[in-house]
Each structure stands twice: as structure tokens, then as C-alpha cells.
């Protein structure tokens, strides 16, 4: 009898242990799935929650032996896929990888590669408002510390648009972006006015999204000058991704497209999903390589409207590492030529070429186009010279 009771207790205890094991395993799998492959729609609505989930997931992965050291699950040398652009990419720089530290002025452990994003009907995705590690996005979806109200009489507003370089990928904080440095420099020189330089960019945006953001968002906040720090994404979207800049379903538009597919998959089903995919495929089949026609068209449209509202427009062809720029040499040359011609014809437009700015500096680039705060500061210094010496821009100051 006593032996039978012991067997029953052991069996029950075994069942309890087995149940706990199953629950822990399920919990671990859910954490990993939600930290690495969460759905587009859920991530857009609960970005901050999944940001925490990703940290937990990373810790569990490291603990499980899938990954050693402090590095996160993301590859340090890999662009985030469009479907994963919602979460900040944290780069942990190990002490034994000195070559990866030289492009930063401070040897700080964590830098944010991209901002959390949310779906947007005009630009496919835009900054998610809130504070995420070193990223501070305003409720107006700018990377700026303040909420912009009605402009004061003594206030000058400069907006910087573009992709991840303009946004400040790898900048330790808002003050270390191109816009952050430029604002400090301008206010040091011009004391009788309050100058605000607002970062209105987002990772992976090209000039089509810049155009829409300028019309639908930036011009609502009384800009005096808009600087488009751009060019890289237009060139590589067209040459690398074979993407039509006006039908961006394949790369940057994939964020919105895949959200739509998931939504319809749950609602109207497989038949509707297949129809949506066929539209996407037909756009891909009709791709025409006529770069930089659509980039220039975007710039012409932007400038035409900005001239009407008395807002100066400066387009800066952003730095691209020399080794990769050689691959797209033809496209770079064509874009430069047309921008220079447009500069000669238009009084409201100015052009500045930064594409070769760091050709003799091996300590500036992290990858093909991303810079640390050292590079951002040099860019801001050169923009300052351009602003103070350009009659079209100087009149505002």
C-alpha cells in the first residue's frame, strides 16, 4: 500500500514537472517568435511592447546557446529587412572589434540603427512617436525634442528630409544627428533669432516619400528652408531592387504591402491575397530603367510648390562609400548632371554634392552610406558654410 502511494506521488510529481517543461518551452518559443518575426500589424500597434519582448528574446537566445556574447540577434553588417524595420536595430560593439568603433566619437555600447515605424497611408511607413532607447520621436513624427506649435516671429525653421543617413542612423542621440549638430552651430552664430533644425526623415525613404512627406506634413509647420539629404536610396532602389520609385511595393513599400496581405489573409482570404500579389507582380514586370527621370521629377514638383510658399529648397547628394559608388557610377554621374542643370535654371533651388565628401576618410563610414556622429558633425559643418555663403539661403538669417 505504502509503495503504491509512493508511485502515485512520483507519477503526479512527474506530471507537474512535465507540464512545467511544456509551459516553459511554449513560453520560450512565443517570446522568440514575437521578438524576431512578429506580424506587421501587431508590431505597428504595439512597437514598444515588442521592443521589450525583443530584449527578452535576445537574452533567452543567448542563454540557450544559440548565440554567444552580447550581440543581438541581428547581423551587424546586414540591412534590416523591410518587414523587420519596425524595431530599433541595436548594435553592440565588442571591445575586440576596434575597427567598428573608429567611426564613432565615443565608445558607447549601444547605437540605434533604425527607428521604430508605423504604417502611413502616404509614405508607407513613418516614425513611431515615443522614446526608444536613444531615439526620441515627437508626436508629429519628427526626430526632434519639441512639439512644433505656431511659429514665432523670430523663429527660423529648417527641415531635413531623406533616408536613414538624414534620420541619423547610429547617432547616439538627437543632438548627434546632422540636424542636431546644424541647429547648435547656427544658433551659436546667429543670436538674434531662434533657429530650429528638425529631422523629418526616416530609414529607407526615397524622394517619392520625401515629396509626399513635404506636402502632407512638413509644409503644415511653416518651413523656411527644406534640405533633402538624399540620393542613395533612389539609386539603389532602382539599380539593386529594380523598383519603380512611384510603385514601391518591392523594398520600402513592402512594409505596407505585407501588412495588407496579412490583413486580407485573415479577412477575405487566399483568393484576394493572390489578386493583390498579381498586381504587385505586374508592376514588377513593367519596370523601366529610366533613372534619374523620376527622382528629378520629384525634385521639380517639390521645388515648384516650395517656391510658391517662399520656402528655399536645398538638395544634397549624400555620401556613398567609394567602393560601392563605383558600381553605380553611371547613375551617380547622370543624377549629378541633371541636378546641376536644375540648379542653374531655378532661383529657389540649390544643389550641393556630398557624394565624394569622405573619399579620403576610412574612419567615417560604417557601411555603404551610414555614418556615426563624427561624420554627421562634418556634414553639418559643410552645410553651415553652404547656408552662410549662399544668397538664396542666407536671406532667411
C-alpha positions, 0 to 999 in steps of 0.5 A, spaced: 500 500 500 505 504 502 509 503 495 503 504 491 502 511 494 509 512 493 508 511 485 502 515 485 506 521 488 512 520 483 507 519 477 503 526 479 510 529 481 512 527 474 506 530 471 507 537 474 514 537 472 512 535 465 507 540 464 512 545 467 517 543 461 511 544 456 509 551 459 516 553 459 518 551 452 511 554 449 513 560 453 520 560 450 518 559 443 512 565 443 517 570 446 522 568 440 517 568 435 514 575 437 521 578 438 524 576 431 518 575 426 512 578 429 506 580 424 506 587 421 500 589 424 501 587 431 508 590 431 505 597 428 500 597 434 504 595 439 512 597 437 514 598 444 511 592 447 515 588 442 521 592 443 521 589 450 519 582 448 525 583 443 530 584 449 527 578 452 528 574 446 535 576 445 537 574 452 533 567 452 537 566 445 543 567 448 542 563 454 540 557 450 546 557 446 544 559 440 548 565 440 554 567 444 556 574 447 552 580 447 550 581 440 543 581 438 540 577 434 541 581 428 547 581 423 551 587 424 553 588 417 546 586 414 540 591 412 534 590 416 529 587 412 523 591 410 518 587 414 523 587 420 524 595 420 519 596 425 524 595 431 530 599 433 536 595 430 541 595 436 548 594 435 553 592 440 560 593 439 565 588 442 571 591 445 575 586 440 572 589 434 576 596 434 575 597 427 567 598 428 568 603 433 573 608 429 567 611 426 564 613 432 566 619 437 565 615 443 565 608 445 558 607 447 555 600 447 549 601 444 547 605 437 540 605 434 540 603 427 533 604 425 527 607 428 521 604 430 515 605 424 508 605 423 504 604 417 502 611 413 497 611 408 502 616 404 509 614 405 508 607 407 511 607 413 513 613 418 516 614 425 513 611 431 512 617 436 515 615 443 522 614 446 526 608 444 532 607 447 536 613 444 531 615 439 526 620 441 520 621 436 515 627 437 508 626 436 508 629 429 513 624 427 519 628 427 526 626 430 526 632 434 525 634 442 519 639 441 512 639 439 512 644 433 506 649 435 505 656 431 511 659 429 514 665 432 516 671 429 523 670 430 523 663 429 527 660 423 525 653 421 529 648 417 527 641 415 531 635 413 528 630 409 531 623 406 533 616 408 536 613 414 543 617 413 538 624 414 534 620 420 541 619 423 542 612 423 547 610 429 547 617 432 547 616 439 542 621 440 538 627 437 543 632 438 548 627 434 544 627 428 546 632 422 540 636 424 542 636 431 549 638 430 546 644 424 541 647 429 547 648 435 552 651 430 547 656 427 544 658 433 551 659 436 552 664 430 546 667 429 543 670 436 538 674 434 533 669 432 531 662 434 533 657 429 530 650 429 533 644 425 528 638 425 529 631 422 523 629 418 526 623 415 526 616 416 530 609 414 529 607 407 525 613 404 526 615 397 524 622 394 517 619 392 516 619 400 520 625 401 515 629 396 509 626 399 512 627 406 513 635 404 506 636 402 502 632 407 506 634 413 512 638 413 509 644 409 503 644 415 509 647 420 511 653 416 518 651 413 523 656 411 528 652 408 527 644 406 534 640 405 533 633 402 539 629 404 538 624 399 540 620 393 542 613 395 536 610 396 533 612 389 539 609 386 539 603 389 532 602 389 532 602 382 539 599 380 539 593 386 531 592 387 529 594 380 523 598 383 519 603 380 520 609 385 512 611 384 510 603 385 514 601 391 511 595 393 518 591 392 523 594 398 520 600 402 513 599 400 513 592 402 512 594 409 505 596 407 504 591 402 505 585 407 501 588 412 495 588 407 496 581 405 496 579 412 490 583 413 486 580 407 489 573 409 485 573 415 479 577 412 477 575 405 482 570 404 487 566 399 483 568 393 484 576 394 491 575 397 493 572 390 489 578 386 493 583 390 500 579 389 498 579 381 498 586 381 504 587 385 507 582 380 505 586 374 508 592 376 514 588 377 514 586 370 513 593 367 519 596 370 523 601 366 530 603 367 529 610 366 533 613 372 534 619 374 527 621 370 523 620 376 527 622 382 528 629 378 521 629 377 520 629 384 525 634 385 521 639 380 514 638 383 517 639 390 521 645 388 515 648 384 510 648 390 516 650 395 517 656 391 510 658 391 510 658 399 517 662 399 520 656 402 528 655 399 529 648 397 536 645 398 538 638 395 544 634 397 547 628 394 549 624 400 555 620 401 556 613 398 562 609 400 567 609 394 567 602 393 560 601 392 559 608 388 563 605 383 558 600 381 553 605 380 557 610 377 553 611 371 547 613 375 551 617 380 554 621 374 547 622 370 543 624 377 549 629 378 548 632 371 541 633 371 541 636 378 546 641 376 542 643 370 536 644 375 540 648 379 542 653 374 535 654 371 531 655 378 532 661 383 529 657 389 533 651 388 540 649 390 544 643 389 550 641 393 554 634 392 556 630 398 557 624 394 565 624 394 565 628 401 569 622 405 573 619 399 579 620 403 576 618 410 576 610 412 574 612 419 567 615 417 563 610 414 560 604 417 557 601 411 555 603 404 552 610 406 551 610 414 555 614 418 556 615 426 556 622 429 563 624 427 561 624 420 554 627 421 558 633 425 562 634 418 556 634 414 553 639 418 559 643 418 559 643 410 552 645 410 553 651 415 558 654 410 553 652 404 547 656 408 552 662 410 555 663 403 549 662 399 544 668 397 538 664 396 539 661 403 542 666 407 536 671 406 532 667 411 538 669 417 
